């Protein structure tokens, strides 16, 4: 029997945005379910590796085998001596996709745009340039300005937009054309012989949308923005994949558990 794989976003999905008795109970329950199911764990996050590991410890999450970090621009695998090793093959793919460019080259093109505010250093990566954007800024118009600036510099890039629900600010990640959480997952499927039918993904935001629309079985926790839910449902329906999308009735960790029970990764309570 092929091992089931759960790939999950952290902040706002497995890691709750509020600490309450209910969220603490759900976190404990998640650990117990993972122990019983023996499913393989992949954490997929916008955090750097060190910040992702801090979150795993702080919220007492089960240890994963793999961490996809920096919004899908790095893949880290746990080695036999418990060190974390960077997937150099994936890094080289991204470097090729960006024609040898890195995030600092993108900064030279975009940092001067007045609508963009550079995020702190711990939010940046070798292949990720990350900005804050005010929520009241016209997102479509700004995206066109960003694309125009990149085009004038003969540079292709992928724009990933999401919202920080705590700070109430929009987030813009500028990545290589082929980089994303989905691309990283597909790389793992190809190099680690993970069958897509064994994979379940859980997420909550716009930077999970490509996975939600890919046909991979997906759990959208209840705190996912309505526009992301609507688009995911529409795409799934259009392609005859509605069964691949599960909208949880509960938020955060409890919603992940609910979705995993729906898809058969976890036993029902």
C-alpha positions as CSV (number, residue, x, y, z in Angstrom):
1,X,0.0,0.0,0.0
2,X,1.3,3.4,-0.9
3,X,1.9,5.8,2.0
4,X,-0.5,8.7,2.3
5,X,1.1,12.1,2.2
6,X,-0.3,15.2,3.9
7,X,1.2,18.5,2.7
8,X,0.0,21.5,4.7
9,X,0.6,25.2,4.9
10,X,1.5,26.4,8.4
11,X,0.3,30.0,9.4
12,X,-3.4,30.2,9.3
13,X,-3.8,26.5,8.5
14,X,-2.0,24.2,10.9
15,X,-0.8,27.1,13.0
16,X,-3.9,29.0,14.4
17,X,-4.0,32.7,14.3
18,X,-5.5,32.7,17.8
19,X,-4.4,30.7,20.9
20,X,-7.5,29.4,22.7
21,X,-8.4,26.2,24.5
22,X,-10.1,25.0,21.3
23,X,-7.0,25.6,19.1
24,X,-4.7,24.0,21.6
25,X,-7.0,21.0,21.8
26,X,-7.0,20.7,18.0
27,X,-3.2,20.9,17.8
28,X,-3.0,18.0,20.3
29,X,-5.5,16.0,18.4
30,X,-3.6,16.6,15.1
31,X,-0.5,15.1,16.6
32,X,-2.4,12.0,17.8
33,X,-4.1,11.5,14.4
34,X,-0.7,11.8,12.7
35,X,0.7,9.1,15.0
36,X,-2.1,6.8,14.3
37,X,-2.2,7.3,10.6
38,X,1.6,7.0,9.9
39,X,1.1,9.4,7.0
40,X,4.1,11.2,5.6
41,X,4.2,14.9,6.5
42,X,5.3,17.9,4.3
43,X,5.0,21.4,5.7
44,X,4.6,24.1,3.0
45,X,5.1,27.7,4.1
46,X,6.2,31.2,3.3
47,X,8.6,31.1,6.2
48,X,12.3,30.5,6.0
49,X,13.4,27.1,7.2
50,X,14.5,28.4,10.7
51,X,11.2,30.2,11.2
52,X,9.3,27.2,10.1
53,X,11.1,25.0,12.6
54,X,10.5,27.6,15.3
55,X,6.7,27.3,14.5
56,X,6.9,23.5,14.6
57,X,8.4,23.6,18.1
58,X,6.3,26.5,19.4
59,X,3.0,24.7,18.5
60,X,4.3,21.2,19.2
61,X,3.6,20.0,15.7
62,X,4.7,16.6,14.5
63,X,8.1,16.6,12.9
64,X,7.8,16.5,9.0
65,X,10.1,14.7,6.6
66,X,10.2,17.6,4.2
67,X,9.7,21.4,4.4
68,X,8.9,23.4,1.4
69,X,9.8,27.0,2.5
70,X,9.9,30.5,1.1
71,X,6.6,30.1,-0.8
72,X,7.8,27.2,-2.7
73,X,11.3,28.5,-3.6
74,X,13.3,26.1,-1.3
75,X,12.9,22.4,-0.5
76,X,14.5,21.0,2.6
77,X,14.8,17.3,3.5
78,X,15.7,15.8,6.8
79,X,18.9,13.8,6.6
80,X,19.7,10.7,8.7
81,X,21.6,12.8,11.2
82,X,18.7,15.1,11.7
83,X,20.3,18.0,9.7
84,X,18.2,19.7,7.1
85,X,19.6,19.5,3.5
86,X,18.6,21.8,0.7
87,X,17.4,20.2,-2.5
88,X,20.1,21.5,-4.7
89,X,18.4,20.1,-7.8
90,X,15.3,22.2,-7.3
91,X,17.5,25.3,-6.6
92,X,19.3,24.8,-9.8
93,X,16.0,24.5,-11.7
94,X,14.8,27.8,-10.3
95,X,18.1,29.5,-11.2
96,X,17.8,28.3,-14.8
97,X,14.2,29.4,-15.0
98,X,15.3,32.9,-13.9
99,X,18.2,32.9,-16.4
100,X,20.7,33.1,-13.6
101,X,18.9,35.9,-11.8
102,X,18.2,36.0,-8.1
103,X,16.0,38.0,-5.8
104,X,18.5,40.8,-5.4
105,X,18.3,41.4,-9.2
106,X,14.5,41.8,-8.8
107,X,15.0,44.3,-6.0
108,X,17.0,46.5,-8.3
109,X,14.0,46.6,-10.7
110,X,11.1,46.9,-8.2
111,X,12.2,48.3,-4.9
112,X,11.8,51.9,-6.1
113,X,8.0,51.5,-6.9
114,X,6.3,53.6,-4.2
115,X,3.4,51.2,-3.6
116,X,5.8,48.4,-2.6
117,X,7.3,48.2,0.9
118,X,10.1,45.7,1.3
119,X,9.4,43.0,3.9
120,X,12.0,42.3,6.6
121,X,15.2,40.4,5.7
122,X,13.8,37.2,7.3
123,X,11.0,37.2,4.8
124,X,13.4,37.4,1.8
125,X,15.0,34.5,0.0
126,X,17.5,33.7,-2.8
127,X,14.6,33.3,-5.2
128,X,11.9,35.3,-3.5
129,X,11.5,39.1,-3.3
130,X,8.7,40.0,-0.9
131,X,6.8,43.2,-0.4
132,X,4.0,44.7,1.7
133,X,1.2,46.5,-0.1
134,X,-1.6,48.5,1.4
135,X,-5.0,46.8,1.1
136,X,-6.6,49.9,-0.4
137,X,-4.1,49.9,-3.3
138,X,-5.8,48.7,-6.6
139,X,-4.3,45.2,-6.8
140,X,-4.8,44.7,-10.6
141,X,-3.4,48.1,-11.5
142,X,-0.3,47.6,-9.3
143,X,0.3,44.1,-10.7
144,X,0.3,45.7,-14.2
145,X,2.9,48.3,-13.0
146,X,5.0,45.5,-11.6
147,X,4.8,43.4,-14.7
148,X,5.6,46.5,-16.9
149,X,8.7,47.2,-14.8
150,X,9.9,43.6,-15.1
151,X,9.2,43.6,-18.8
152,X,11.2,46.8,-19.4
153,X,14.1,45.0,-17.7
154,X,13.6,41.9,-19.9
155,X,12.8,39.8,-16.8
156,X,10.0,37.3,-16.4
157,X,8.6,36.6,-12.9
158,X,5.6,35.1,-11.2
159,X,3.5,37.3,-8.8
160,X,1.9,35.7,-5.8
161,X,-0.6,37.8,-3.9
162,X,-2.1,37.1,-0.5
163,X,-3.3,38.9,2.6
164,X,-1.9,38.9,6.2
165,X,-5.2,38.7,8.1
166,X,-3.5,39.7,11.4
167,X,-1.7,42.8,10.1
168,X,-4.4,43.5,7.5
169,X,-1.9,44.1,4.8
170,X,-1.5,42.6,1.3
171,X,1.6,40.6,0.6
172,X,3.3,40.3,-2.8
173,X,5.9,37.7,-3.5
174,X,7.9,37.9,-6.7
175,X,9.3,34.5,-7.8
176,X,10.9,32.8,-10.8
177,X,8.3,31.9,-13.5
178,X,8.1,28.3,-12.5
179,X,8.4,28.6,-8.7
180,X,5.5,28.0,-6.5
181,X,4.2,25.7,-3.7
182,X,2.7,23.6,-6.5
183,X,6.0,23.4,-8.5
184,X,7.8,22.3,-5.4
185,X,5.2,19.6,-4.7
186,X,5.4,18.4,-8.2
187,X,9.2,18.3,-8.0
188,X,8.9,16.1,-4.9
189,X,6.3,13.9,-6.6
190,X,8.7,13.3,-9.5
191,X,11.9,12.8,-7.5
192,X,10.5,11.0,-4.5
193,X,8.0,8.8,-6.4
194,X,5.0,10.3,-4.6
195,X,1.8,9.3,-6.3
196,X,-0.5,12.3,-6.7
197,X,-3.5,10.2,-5.7
198,X,-1.9,9.7,-2.3
199,X,-1.4,13.4,-1.6
200,X,-3.7,15.7,0.3
201,X,-2.9,19.4,0.6
202,X,-4.3,21.8,3.2
203,X,-4.2,25.6,3.0
204,X,-6.0,28.9,3.6
205,X,-4.8,31.7,1.3
206,X,-4.1,33.0,-2.2
207,X,-0.6,31.6,-2.3
208,X,-2.2,28.1,-2.0
209,X,-4.5,28.8,-4.9
210,X,-2.4,27.1,-7.6
211,X,-2.5,23.8,-5.6
212,X,-6.2,24.2,-5.0
213,X,-6.7,24.5,-8.8
214,X,-4.3,21.7,-9.8
215,X,-6.5,18.6,-9.2
216,X,-4.6,17.6,-6.1
217,X,-7.0,16.7,-3.3
218,X,-7.2,19.9,-1.2
219,X,-8.6,21.0,2.1
220,X,-9.6,24.6,2.4
221,X,-10.0,25.5,6.1
222,X,-12.9,27.6,7.1
223,X,-10.9,30.8,7.5
224,X,-9.9,30.8,3.8
225,X,-11.0,34.0,2.1
226,X,-14.3,33.8,0.2
227,X,-12.8,34.8,-3.1
228,X,-10.2,32.0,-2.9
229,X,-12.9,29.4,-2.0
230,X,-15.1,30.7,-4.9
231,X,-12.3,30.5,-7.5
232,X,-11.2,27.0,-6.3
233,X,-14.7,25.7,-6.5
234,X,-15.3,27.2,-10.0
235,X,-12.0,25.8,-11.4
236,X,-12.7,22.4,-9.9
237,X,-16.2,22.4,-11.3
238,X,-15.1,23.5,-14.8
239,X,-12.6,20.6,-15.0
240,X,-14.9,18.0,-13.4
241,X,-12.8,17.8,-10.2
242,X,-15.2,19.0,-7.6
243,X,-14.5,15.9,-5.5
244,X,-10.9,17.1,-5.1
245,X,-12.0,20.2,-3.2
246,X,-13.2,20.0,0.4
247,X,-14.3,23.2,2.2
248,X,-13.9,22.5,6.0
249,X,-16.5,23.8,8.4
250,X,-13.8,24.5,11.0
251,X,-10.8,26.8,11.1
252,X,-7.1,26.2,11.3
253,X,-5.9,22.8,12.7
254,X,-9.4,21.5,13.3
255,X,-10.3,22.2,9.7
256,X,-7.2,20.2,8.6
257,X,-8.2,17.3,10.7
258,X,-11.8,17.5,9.3
259,X,-10.5,17.5,5.7
260,X,-8.1,14.6,6.4
261,X,-10.9,12.6,7.8
262,X,-13.0,13.4,4.7
263,X,-10.3,12.1,2.4
264,X,-9.5,9.1,4.5
265,X,-6.1,10.0,5.8
266,X,-7.3,10.1,9.4
267,X,-9.8,7.9,11.2
268,X,-13.1,9.6,12.2
269,X,-13.3,10.6,15.8
